[in-house]
């Protein structure tokens, strides 16, 4: 095992967790399951000048879901969550009841 005290302070700190891994027959590496972020299926491997290898997870968002991760959409989600938690919501028995309420508000 390589001593971690010689690793660059720029990206290593004491809160980091390390595990020893071994190369397989074809130089394959098995990444410990608890090291893999949810949704990561591919990693970018970067070899630094000092020989350090970095595995950077690439989490891809399907094109049909990209809108959800825009800043505007996420702000709306936070606002909606705050409204729900604060009780600033109203339930209606049916779609007709909702439309009637909206029509009533529009006339005011």
C-alpha positions, 0 to 999 in steps of 0.5 A: 500500500502506498503511504498517503502522506506523500500525496499532494495536499491539493486534492487529498485530505484526511477525511478521504477514504482509501482502500487497497485494490489489486490488478486483475489478470488483464490489468482490470480494476474492481472499484469498491461498490461504496466508492461508486456514485449513484448513476455512474457507469463510466469513469474518465481515467486521468494519469497525472505527471507524478503517475497518480491515476484519478478516476472521475465518474461520469454521470450521464443524464438522458436527453429526455431528462435534461430539462429537470436539471436546469437552474430554472427548473431546480429553482421551481422545484425548491419553491414548490417544496417550500410551498408544500412544507409551509402548507401553502397548497390547496387540495381539490376534490376534482379537476372541475373543482380546481377549474372552478376555483381558478375561474373564481380567482380570475374574476377577482 
